[in-house]
Amino acid sequence: MRFGGGSGIEARNLMILEDQLRLHAQAVKKCELYAASFADPALKSCASQLAKHHRECFLGLMNYLDAHR
């Protein structure tokens, strides 16, 4: 079965994408919490960069889903 009609995403692949979206969203939240709790500027910067990376991955997956509706 496909998501979004004939040229959409197969159900199994959609479940994988949903899992990846959930994991990236969780990673963003965790990294932002760590960034807020670190006093060391280097650690704060590293956690912020990781949060940004996971946010970009999340948005990339969302764009992929939107393009295949």
N, C-alpha and C positions, 0 to 999 in steps of 0.2 A: 504494500500500500504506500502511496506517495502523499506527501504533505503539499497542499496547494495546487492540486490538479495533476495533469499528466507529466509535466516537466519539473515537478517539485522534488522534495527530499524524501527518501524512503523513511519509513517509520523507525527502523533500527538506527539509522544515521541521525534522525531527529532526536532520539533519546540520548545518543552520545553527545550531540551538540548541547542539549539541555544540561547534561551533567557537567560539561566543560564550562558552560555559562555560570552554573551554580558555584563551581570550584573557583573560578576567577573572581566572582563577586565576593566570596568568602575571603579570598586572598587579599583583595583590595581592603576590605574592612580590617583584617588582622594587621596588615602593613600600616594602615593609617593609625590604628591604635598604638602600635609599637612606635611609630614616628612621634606621636603625641607624648609618649611616656619617656622616651630617651632624653637624657640631658646632654649627652655627647653630641655635638653638631655633626660629626662624621657618621655616627649611627643613625641619627635623625634623617640625614640626607640619604643614606643608603635605603632606609625603610620607605622614605617618600618616593625614591626612584623605583623601588619594587612595586609600590602601590600604583604608580603611573604606568608601569609596564603591564601589570595585570588589568588595569582599566582599559588600556589600549587593546589588549587581547580580547577583552569582553566586548568592546565596541566593534572590533573587527568581526567577531562571530555574529553579533547582532546585525551588522551590515550584510553579512553573507546570508543570514536568514531572510532579511528583508528583500534581498535581490532574488531569492528563490521562492517567493510566494506565488 
